[in-house]
Amino acid sequence: MPDHIRSAWFKTLGQLAGILIAAALLGLLIGYPWPVLTLAALGVVAWHYWKLREVLLRLTARQRLTPARGQGVWNELDRLLYRGQAEMRTRKRRLLAMLRAYRAAAAALPDAVVVVERNSQRVQWFNKAATSLLGLQYPNDIGASIGDRLQPLPMSHWLAAGRNAEPMLDAGSPVDPALRLNLRLIPYSDQHWLLVARDVSKMLRLEQMRRDFVANVSHELRTPLTVVHGYLDMLEPQEFPEWAPMLAEMQKQSQRMTQLVEDLLTLSRLEAQDSLPDESVAMAPMLATLRREAEALSHKRHTVVVEDEAGVDLWGSNKELHSAFSNLVSNAVRYTPAGGSIRVRFAREGDGALLSVTDSGYGIPASHLPRITERFYRVSTSRSRESGGTGLGLSIVKHVLNLHQARLEIESEVGHGSTFTIHFSGERVHERGSDLLTPPSPPSLTHGQTA
């Protein structure tokens, strides 16, 4: 117990003892000691109860206390209550300042931020950007249903998915359909969601400009490359023996440039497509073709094994799936030293199927795996150039798989090779010889697909 409280307590007890002693002496003088002592004790109790009543009334009325003067238990209690009130006011002012700062920061954000009550899906708060991007109006839309206010966006169905809700990567704004939004749902408490909408119109326009530029430049390069390649083929090395090494290098580099242009055109075509025509893809001939291509590219320097364990076929584009599978197989051959092995395996996986390509090559460091499917991304520049790769193969694979709602999984260890596994859902699988079955319906384009 602090010294000042102990001193106040002893002083109060001393006052009480003094009053009782004085009452006893007065009672002895008048000949009635016990009645006088009893009245004095009742007076002391009544006075303490009165002080307690005053404190309770002040606390109930939430009155601002004034600093107490004097000593004693009740004065010390008043001082403690005053100090508690002052500290509480300071904390409240600090919290209000922090709340205003957070609200000002949220209001200044260029992204729309909406607080939504989880169970009722009603709007609790939103910032200024939500008015320009989502059309919410203050205060009319406070407490309104978010699904009703953001029509025609499928908000109710999206919010019902909760933590599993995929971001809406390209959604039209309710204010202006030409305004493209990226919507994300963030759970930040047990009762509320945080809906964040970002304007991605400019970014999408720039992306489209980039795609158009790459497609146009690649298309325009086709004709001069064909001419250059044709004239190089007309030059016989036997007629110009001193130029033979230079002609061979020029032909090699022109072929490489031609392949790069073809890959860029393929990638641009895949990026421009929302879906592919679904046809029955016979996997037995497909695997036989992959075996022949791997053996031709290997020149008997590797052991090639192809295993067909699934006994099923796929729905999809035969041309595009062959392009994706062939890219994985050719990469395995290119990046596996002579004497190594390449294994292609097609097997069932639950109600779906998987196709894996395993090699015993150099392997890929773990730090490169997240970016390995980016266009022109190279783990080793020198090795990629020696092998003749364009750096676009895995990017093409990623886009082909996106259009087939498939997923690419990569496992690799440096010095122990790599395994590229494509996972197909059950909707993409059907029994062999059942070409008359109905192909899967095209997926919704509301949410982005990722490989």
Rosetta blueprint (number, residue, H / E / L):
1 M L
2 P L
3 D H
4 H H
5 I H
6 R H
7 S H
8 A H
9 W H
10 F H
11 K H
12 T H
13 L H
14 G H
15 Q H
16 L H
17 A H
18 G H
19 I H
20 L H
21 I H
22 A H
23 A H
24 A H
25 L H
26 L H
27 G H
28 L H
29 L H
30 I H
31 G L
32 Y L
33 P H
34 W H
35 P H
36 V H
37 L H
38 T H
39 L H
40 A H
41 A H
42 L H
43 G H
44 V H
45 V H
46 A H
47 W H
48 H H
49 Y H
50 W H
51 K H
52 L H
53 R H
54 E H
55 V H
56 L H
57 L H
58 R H
59 L H
60 T H
61 A L
62 R L
63 Q L
64 R L
65 L L
66 T L
67 P L
68 A L
69 R L
70 G L
71 Q L
72 G L
73 V H
74 W H
75 N H
76 E H
77 L H
78 D H
79 R H
80 L H
81 L H
82 Y H
83 R H
84 G H
85 Q H
86 A H
87 E H
88 M H
89 R H
90 T H
91 R H
92 K H
93 R H
94 R H
95 L H
96 L H
97 A H
98 M H
99 L H
100 R H
101 A H
102 Y H
103 R H
104 A H
105 A H
106 A H
107 A H
108 A H
109 L L
110 P L
111 D L
112 A E
113 V E
114 V E
115 V E
116 V E
117 E E
118 R L
119 N L
120 S L
121 Q L
122 R E
123 V E
124 Q E
125 W E
126 F E
127 N L
128 K L
129 A H
130 A H
131 T H
132 S H
133 L H
134 L H
135 G L
136 L L
137 Q L
138 Y L
139 P L
140 N L
141 D L
142 I L
143 G L
144 A L
145 S E
146 I H
147 G H
148 D H
149 R H
150 L L
151 Q L
152 P L
153 L L
154 P L
155 M H
156 S H
157 H H
158 W H
159 L H
160 A H
161 A L
162 G H
163 R H
164 N H
165 A L
166 E L
167 P L
168 M E
169 L E
170 D E
171 A E
172 G E
173 S L
174 P L
175 V L
176 D L
177 P L
178 A L
179 L L
180 R E
181 L E
182 N E
183 L E
184 R E
185 L E
186 I E
187 P E
188 Y L
189 S L
190 D L
191 Q L
192 H E
193 W E
194 L E
195 L E
196 V E
197 A E
198 R E
199 D E
200 V L
201 S H
202 K H
203 M H
204 L H
205 R H
206 L H
207 E H
208 Q H
209 M H
210 R H
211 R H
212 D H
213 F H
214 V H
215 A H
216 N H
217 V H
218 S H
219 H H
220 E H
221 L H
222 R H
223 T H
224 P H
225 L H
226 T H
227 V H
228 V H
229 H H
230 G H
231 Y H
232 L H
233 D H
234 M H
235 L L
236 E L
237 P L
238 Q L
239 E L
240 F L
241 P H
242 E H
243 W H
244 A H
245 P H
246 M H
247 L H
248 A H
249 E H
250 M H
251 Q H
252 K H
253 Q H
254 S H
255 Q H
256 R H
257 M H
258 T H
259 Q H
260 L H
261 V H
262 E H
263 D H
264 L H
265 L H
266 T H
267 L H
268 S H
269 R H
270 L H
271 E H
272 A H
273 Q L
274 D L
275 S L
276 L L
277 P L
278 D L
279 E E
280 S E
281 V E
282 A L
283 M H
284 A H
285 P H
286 M H
287 L H
288 A H
289 T H
290 L H
291 R H
292 R H
293 E H
294 A H
295 E H
296 A H
297 L H
298 S H
299 H L
300 K L
301 R L
302 H L
303 T E
304 V E
305 V E
306 V E
307 E E
308 D E
309 E L
310 A L
311 G L
312 V E
313 D E
314 L E
315 W E
316 G E
317 S L
318 N H
319 K H
320 E H
321 L H
322 H H
323 S H
324 A H
325 F H
326 S H
327 N H
328 L H
329 V H
330 S H
331 N H
332 A H
333 V H
334 R H
335 Y L
336 T L
337 P L
338 A L
339 G L
340 G L
341 S E
342 I E
343 R E
344 V E
345 R E
346 F E
347 A E
348 R E
349 E E
350 G L
351 D L
352 G E
353 A E
354 L E
355 L E
356 S E
357 V E
358 T E
359 D E
360 S L
361 G L
362 Y L
363 G L
364 I L
365 P L
366 A H
367 S H
368 H H
369 L H
370 P H
371 R H
372 I L
373 T L
374 E L
375 R L
376 F L
377 Y L
378 R L
379 V L
380 S L
381 T H
382 S H
383 R H
384 S H
385 R H
386 E H
387 S H
388 G L
389 G L
390 T L
391 G L
392 L L
393 G H
394 L H
395 S H
396 I H
397 V H
398 K H
399 H H
400 V H
401 L H
402 N H
403 L H
404 H L
405 Q L
406 A L
407 R E
408 L E
409 E E
410 I E
411 E E
412 S E
413 E E
414 V L
415 G L
416 H L
417 G E
418 S E
419 T E
420 F E
421 T E
422 I E
423 H E
424 F E
425 S L
426 G H
427 E H
428 R H
429 V E
430 H E
431 E E
432 R L
433 G L
434 S L
435 D L
436 L L
437 L L
438 T L
439 P L
440 P L
441 S L
442 P L
443 P L
444 S L
445 L L
446 T L
447 H L
448 G L
449 Q L
450 T L
451 A L
